[in-house]
Amino acid sequence: MYFHIPVLLDEIIEIVDSKPGENLVDRTISGGSYAKAILKRTSPGGKLLGIDLDDEALVESKQNLQI
């Protein structure tokens, strides 16, 4: 099982400063922790494209994001 601890979550969320309805790309989705926080801020209507080369990370992010 893949496990990732988002150590700079608050700082990244502040820098990205996403708004409801925005669409974003997460180029290293890992376990989905950052994606989940971003999606909370972009709802309703926001979308996020998650990309990762690590197959285990993609499986974990799908589980964490309930896709």
Backbone as XML, in Angstrom:
<?xml version="1.0"?>
<chain id="A" units="angstrom">
  <residue number="1" name="MET">
    <atom name="N" x="0.844" y="-1.192" z="0.000"/>
    <atom name="CA" x="0.000" y="0.000" z="0.000"/>
    <atom name="C" x="0.880" y="1.242" z="0.000"/>
  </residue>
  <residue number="2" name="TYR">
    <atom name="N" x="0.481" y="2.221" z="-0.776"/>
    <atom name="CA" x="1.174" y="3.495" z="-0.899"/>
    <atom name="C" x="0.744" y="4.397" z="0.256"/>
  </residue>
  <residue number="3" name="PHE">
    <atom name="N" x="1.685" y="5.152" z="0.836"/>
    <atom name="CA" x="1.330" y="6.060" z="1.917"/>
    <atom name="C" x="2.128" y="7.349" z="1.761"/>
  </residue>
  <residue number="4" name="HIS">
    <atom name="N" x="1.435" y="8.478" z="1.791"/>
    <atom name="CA" x="2.069" y="9.778" z="1.624"/>
    <atom name="C" x="1.559" y="10.725" z="2.699"/>
  </residue>
  <residue number="5" name="ILE">
    <atom name="N" x="2.456" y="11.410" z="3.364"/>
    <atom name="CA" x="2.090" y="12.400" z="4.376"/>
    <atom name="C" x="2.251" y="13.788" z="3.755"/>
  </residue>
  <residue number="6" name="PRO">
    <atom name="N" x="1.162" y="14.544" z="3.621"/>
    <atom name="CA" x="1.237" y="15.883" z="3.025"/>
    <atom name="C" x="1.784" y="16.902" z="4.024"/>
  </residue>
  <residue number="7" name="VAL">
    <atom name="N" x="3.091" y="17.118" z="4.006"/>
    <atom name="CA" x="3.733" y="17.948" z="5.028"/>
    <atom name="C" x="3.510" y="19.449" z="4.849"/>
  </residue>
  <residue number="8" name="LEU">
    <atom name="N" x="3.234" y="19.901" z="3.654"/>
    <atom name="CA" x="3.032" y="21.332" z="3.413"/>
    <atom name="C" x="1.621" y="21.637" z="2.915"/>
  </residue>
  <residue number="9" name="LEU">
    <atom name="N" x="0.650" y="20.874" z="3.374"/>
    <atom name="CA" x="-0.716" y="21.000" z="2.871"/>
    <atom name="C" x="-1.268" y="22.418" z="2.996"/>
  </residue>
  <residue number="10" name="ASP">
    <atom name="N" x="-1.196" y="22.994" z="4.164"/>
    <atom name="CA" x="-1.753" y="24.341" z="4.369"/>
    <atom name="C" x="-1.064" y="25.374" z="3.478"/>
  </residue>
  <residue number="11" name="GLU">
    <atom name="N" x="0.246" y="25.262" z="3.356"/>
    <atom name="CA" x="0.998" y="26.224" z="2.538"/>
    <atom name="C" x="0.633" y="26.099" z="1.061"/>
  </residue>
  <residue number="12" name="ILE">
    <atom name="N" x="0.511" y="24.869" z="0.582"/>
    <atom name="CA" x="0.156" y="24.652" z="-0.825"/>
    <atom name="C" x="-1.255" y="25.154" z="-1.110"/>
  </residue>
  <residue number="13" name="ILE">
    <atom name="N" x="-2.183" y="24.866" z="-0.231"/>
    <atom name="CA" x="-3.570" y="25.322" z="-0.416"/>
    <atom name="C" x="-3.616" y="26.849" z="-0.462"/>
  </residue>
  <residue number="14" name="GLU">
    <atom name="N" x="-2.831" y="27.496" z="0.369"/>
    <atom name="CA" x="-2.779" y="28.963" z="0.371"/>
    <atom name="C" x="-2.181" y="29.497" z="-0.929"/>
  </residue>
  <residue number="15" name="ILE">
    <atom name="N" x="-1.114" y="28.875" z="-1.414"/>
    <atom name="CA" x="-0.457" y="29.324" z="-2.647"/>
    <atom name="C" x="-1.360" y="29.113" z="-3.859"/>
  </residue>
  <residue number="16" name="VAL">
    <atom name="N" x="-1.980" y="27.935" z="-3.943"/>
    <atom name="CA" x="-2.846" y="27.627" z="-5.093"/>
    <atom name="C" x="-4.064" y="28.550" z="-5.095"/>
  </residue>
  <residue number="17" name="ASP">
    <atom name="N" x="-4.613" y="28.828" z="-3.926"/>
    <atom name="CA" x="-5.734" y="29.758" z="-3.758"/>
    <atom name="C" x="-6.874" y="29.460" z="-4.729"/>
  </residue>
  <residue number="18" name="SER">
    <atom name="N" x="-7.284" y="28.194" z="-4.785"/>
    <atom name="CA" x="-8.353" y="27.793" z="-5.698"/>
    <atom name="C" x="-9.703" y="28.335" z="-5.244"/>
  </residue>
  <residue number="19" name="LYS">
    <atom name="N" x="-10.588" y="28.488" z="-6.225"/>
    <atom name="CA" x="-11.915" y="29.064" z="-5.990"/>
    <atom name="C" x="-12.982" y="28.108" z="-6.528"/>
  </residue>
  <residue number="20" name="PRO">
    <atom name="N" x="-14.221" y="28.231" z="-6.043"/>
    <atom name="CA" x="-15.306" y="27.398" z="-6.563"/>
    <atom name="C" x="-15.409" y="27.488" z="-8.085"/>
  </residue>
  <residue number="21" name="GLY">
    <atom name="N" x="-15.589" y="26.325" z="-8.708"/>
    <atom name="CA" x="-15.752" y="26.259" z="-10.158"/>
    <atom name="C" x="-14.466" y="26.195" z="-10.956"/>
  </residue>
  <residue number="22" name="GLU">
    <atom name="N" x="-13.313" y="26.348" z="-10.323"/>
    <atom name="CA" x="-12.042" y="26.310" z="-11.054"/>
    <atom name="C" x="-11.646" y="24.875" z="-11.396"/>
  </residue>
  <residue number="23" name="ASN">
    <atom name="N" x="-10.892" y="24.746" z="-12.473"/>
    <atom name="CA" x="-10.337" y="23.468" z="-12.903"/>
    <atom name="C" x="-8.823" y="23.529" z="-12.759"/>
  </residue>
  <residue number="24" name="LEU">
    <atom name="N" x="-8.241" y="22.469" z="-12.177"/>
    <atom name="CA" x="-6.802" y="22.440" z="-11.938"/>
    <atom name="C" x="-6.208" y="21.097" z="-12.337"/>
  </residue>
  <residue number="25" name="VAL">
    <atom name="N" x="-4.879" y="21.059" z="-12.426"/>
    <atom name="CA" x="-4.138" y="19.837" z="-12.715"/>
    <atom name="C" x="-3.163" y="19.590" z="-11.568"/>
  </residue>
  <residue number="26" name="ASP">
    <atom name="N" x="-3.192" y="18.373" z="-11.037"/>
    <atom name="CA" x="-2.229" y="17.938" z="-10.027"/>
    <atom name="C" x="-1.307" y="16.944" z="-10.724"/>
  </residue>
  <residue number="27" name="ARG">
    <atom name="N" x="-0.073" y="17.373" z="-11.025"/>
    <atom name="CA" x="0.841" y="16.551" z="-11.820"/>
    <atom name="C" x="1.541" y="15.465" z="-11.022"/>
  </residue>
  <residue number="28" name="THR">
    <atom name="N" x="1.393" y="15.471" z="-9.722"/>
    <atom name="CA" x="1.911" y="14.385" z="-8.880"/>
    <atom name="C" x="0.863" y="14.125" z="-7.810"/>
  </residue>
  <residue number="29" name="ILE">
    <atom name="N" x="-0.217" y="13.473" z="-8.184"/>
    <atom name="CA" x="-1.367" y="13.322" z="-7.286"/>
    <atom name="C" x="-1.056" y="12.486" z="-6.046"/>
  </residue>
  <residue number="30" name="SER">
    <atom name="N" x="-0.045" y="11.626" z="-6.131"/>
    <atom name="CA" x="0.341" y="10.770" z="-4.986"/>
    <atom name="C" x="-0.879" y="10.099" z="-4.392"/>
  </residue>
  <residue number="31" name="GLY">
    <atom name="N" x="-1.092" y="10.241" z="-3.096"/>
    <atom name="CA" x="-2.226" y="9.603" z="-2.444"/>
    <atom name="C" x="-3.515" y="10.396" z="-2.510"/>
  </residue>
  <residue number="32" name="GLY">
    <atom name="N" x="-3.465" y="11.595" z="-3.056"/>
    <atom name="CA" x="-4.664" y="12.402" z="-3.235"/>
    <atom name="C" x="-4.961" y="13.394" z="-2.124"/>
  </residue>
  <residue number="33" name="SER">
    <atom name="N" x="-4.070" y="13.527" z="-1.150"/>
    <atom name="CA" x="-4.334" y="14.427" z="-0.024"/>
    <atom name="C" x="-4.482" y="15.881" z="-0.449"/>
  </residue>
  <residue number="34" name="TYR">
    <atom name="N" x="-3.571" y="16.356" z="-1.278"/>
    <atom name="CA" x="-3.657" y="17.733" z="-1.759"/>
    <atom name="C" x="-4.867" y="17.889" z="-2.661"/>
  </residue>
  <residue number="35" name="ALA">
    <atom name="N" x="-5.094" y="16.899" z="-3.522"/>
    <atom name="CA" x="-6.231" y="16.936" z="-4.442"/>
    <atom name="C" x="-7.544" y="17.037" z="-3.677"/>
  </residue>
  <residue number="36" name="LYS">
    <atom name="N" x="-7.670" y="16.275" z="-2.616"/>
    <atom name="CA" x="-8.897" y="16.290" z="-1.814"/>
    <atom name="C" x="-9.148" y="17.680" z="-1.225"/>
  </residue>
  <residue number="37" name="ALA">
    <atom name="N" x="-8.103" y="18.283" z="-0.701"/>
    <atom name="CA" x="-8.240" y="19.619" z="-0.118"/>
    <atom name="C" x="-8.578" y="20.657" z="-1.189"/>
  </residue>
  <residue number="38" name="ILE">
    <atom name="N" x="-7.962" y="20.534" z="-2.352"/>
    <atom name="CA" x="-8.235" y="21.465" z="-3.450"/>
    <atom name="C" x="-9.663" y="21.296" z="-3.945"/>
  </residue>
  <residue number="39" name="LEU">
    <atom name="N" x="-10.108" y="20.053" z="-4.096"/>
    <atom name="CA" x="-11.468" y="19.803" z="-4.566"/>
    <atom name="C" x="-12.519" y="20.359" z="-3.605"/>
  </residue>
  <residue number="40" name="LYS">
    <atom name="N" x="-12.232" y="20.339" z="-2.317"/>
    <atom name="CA" x="-13.158" y="20.937" z="-1.340"/>
    <atom name="C" x="-13.326" y="22.430" z="-1.618"/>
  </residue>
  <residue number="41" name="ARG">
    <atom name="N" x="-12.226" y="23.070" z="-2.012"/>
    <atom name="CA" x="-12.274" y="24.515" z="-2.267"/>
    <atom name="C" x="-12.847" y="24.863" z="-3.631"/>
  </residue>
  <residue number="42" name="THR">
    <atom name="N" x="-12.780" y="23.941" z="-4.584"/>
    <atom name="CA" x="-13.264" y="24.240" z="-5.936"/>
    <atom name="C" x="-14.708" y="23.794" z="-6.155"/>
  </residue>
  <residue number="43" name="SER">
    <atom name="N" x="-15.306" y="23.151" z="-5.157"/>
    <atom name="CA" x="-16.701" y="22.760" z="-5.323"/>
    <atom name="C" x="-17.596" y="23.946" z="-4.983"/>
  </residue>
  <residue number="44" name="PRO">
    <atom name="N" x="-18.711" y="24.067" z="-5.595"/>
    <atom name="CA" x="-19.260" y="23.171" z="-6.605"/>
    <atom name="C" x="-18.709" y="23.495" z="-7.994"/>
  </residue>
  <residue number="45" name="GLY">
    <atom name="N" x="-18.684" y="22.492" z="-8.803"/>
    <atom name="CA" x="-18.366" y="22.680" z="-10.214"/>
    <atom name="C" x="-16.910" y="22.579" z="-10.602"/>
  </residue>
  <residue number="46" name="GLY">
    <atom name="N" x="-16.002" y="22.577" z="-9.646"/>
    <atom name="CA" x="-14.586" y="22.489" z="-9.981"/>
    <atom name="C" x="-14.176" y="21.073" z="-10.337"/>
  </residue>
  <residue number="47" name="LYS">
    <atom name="N" x="-13.123" y="20.971" z="-11.131"/>
    <atom name="CA" x="-12.605" y="19.666" z="-11.531"/>
    <atom name="C" x="-11.097" y="19.654" z="-11.335"/>
  </residue>
  <residue number="48" name="LEU">
    <atom name="N" x="-10.557" y="18.456" z="-11.142"/>
    <atom name="CA" x="-9.130" y="18.301" z="-10.975"/>
    <atom name="C" x="-8.671" y="17.092" z="-11.778"/>
  </residue>
  <residue number="49" name="LEU">
    <atom name="N" x="-7.680" y="17.290" z="-12.623"/>
    <atom name="CA" x="-7.055" y="16.202" z="-13.370"/>
    <atom name="C" x="-5.833" y="15.772" z="-12.588"/>
  </residue>
  <residue number="50" name="GLY">
    <atom name="N" x="-5.826" y="14.519" z="-12.124"/>
    <atom name="CA" x="-4.708" y="13.999" z="-11.351"/>
    <atom name="C" x="-3.837" y="13.083" z="-12.184"/>
  </residue>
  <residue number="51" name="ILE">
    <atom name="N" x="-2.535" y="13.340" z="-12.174"/>
    <atom name="CA" x="-1.569" y="12.571" z="-12.958"/>
    <atom name="C" x="-0.459" y="12.077" z="-12.024"/>
  </residue>
  <residue number="52" name="ASP">
    <atom name="N" x="-0.013" y="10.848" z="-12.262"/>
    <atom name="CA" x="1.141" y="10.324" z="-11.529"/>
    <atom name="C" x="1.710" y="9.151" z="-12.302"/>
  </residue>
  <residue number="53" name="LEU">
    <atom name="N" x="3.021" y="8.997" z="-12.312"/>
    <atom name="CA" x="3.661" y="7.864" z="-12.978"/>
    <atom name="C" x="3.639" y="6.607" z="-12.120"/>
  </residue>
  <residue number="54" name="ASP">
    <atom name="N" x="3.412" y="6.756" z="-10.835"/>
    <atom name="CA" x="3.410" y="5.652" z="-9.893"/>
    <atom name="C" x="2.022" y="5.011" z="-9.852"/>
  </residue>
  <residue number="55" name="ASP">
    <atom name="N" x="1.906" y="3.786" z="-10.349"/>
    <atom name="CA" x="0.623" y="3.094" z="-10.391"/>
    <atom name="C" x="0.014" y="2.910" z="-9.003"/>
  </residue>
  <residue number="56" name="GLU">
    <atom name="N" x="0.844" y="2.629" z="-8.005"/>
    <atom name="CA" x="0.343" y="2.471" z="-6.636"/>
    <atom name="C" x="-0.250" y="3.776" z="-6.124"/>
  </residue>
  <residue number="57" name="ALA">
    <atom name="N" x="0.373" y="4.882" z="-6.466"/>
    <atom name="CA" x="-0.141" y="6.185" z="-6.048"/>
    <atom name="C" x="-1.500" y="6.456" z="-6.674"/>
  </residue>
  <residue number="58" name="LEU">
    <atom name="N" x="-1.670" y="6.067" z="-7.924"/>
    <atom name="CA" x="-2.959" y="6.267" z="-8.594"/>
    <atom name="C" x="-4.054" y="5.430" z="-7.945"/>
  </residue>
  <residue number="59" name="VAL">
    <atom name="N" x="-3.730" y="4.202" z="-7.585"/>
    <atom name="CA" x="-4.702" y="3.341" z="-6.898"/>
    <atom name="C" x="-5.092" y="3.966" z="-5.563"/>
  </residue>
  <residue number="60" name="GLU">
    <atom name="N" x="-4.104" y="4.425" z="-4.819"/>
    <atom name="CA" x="-4.365" y="5.043" z="-3.508"/>
    <atom name="C" x="-5.187" y="6.318" z="-3.653"/>
  </residue>
  <residue number="61" name="SER">
    <atom name="N" x="-4.854" y="7.138" z="-4.621"/>
    <atom name="CA" x="-5.617" y="8.388" z="-4.798"/>
    <atom name="C" x="-7.052" y="8.103" z="-5.190"/>
  </residue>
  <residue number="62" name="LYS">
    <atom name="N" x="-7.276" y="7.103" z="-6.010"/>
    <atom name="CA" x="-8.659" y="6.731" z="-6.382"/>
    <atom name="C" x="-9.443" y="6.300" z="-5.145"/>
  </residue>
  <residue number="63" name="GLN">
    <atom name="N" x="-8.804" y="5.536" z="-4.265"/>
    <atom name="CA" x="-9.465" y="5.112" z="-3.039"/>
    <atom name="C" x="-9.740" y="6.301" z="-2.117"/>
  </residue>
  <residue number="64" name="ASN">
    <atom name="N" x="-8.749" y="7.153" z="-1.950"/>
    <atom name="CA" x="-8.901" y="8.309" z="-1.058"/>
    <atom name="C" x="-9.908" y="9.328" z="-1.579"/>
  </residue>
  <residue number="65" name="LEU">
    <atom name="N" x="-10.007" y="9.444" z="-2.889"/>
    <atom name="CA" x="-10.934" y="10.412" z="-3.477"/>
    <atom name="C" x="-12.269" y="9.777" z="-3.836"/>
  </residue>
  <residue number="66" name="GLN">
    <atom name="N" x="-12.399" y="8.482" z="-3.591"/>
    <atom name="CA" x="-13.631" y="7.728" z="-3.864"/>
    <atom name="C" x="-14.100" y="7.912" z="-5.299"/>
  </residue>
  <residue number="67" name="ILE">
    <atom name="N" x="-13.184" y="7.692" z="-6.232"/>
    <atom name="CA" x="-13.501" y="7.820" z="-7.660"/>
    <atom name="C" x="-14.036" y="6.490" z="-8.157"/>
  </residue>
</chain>
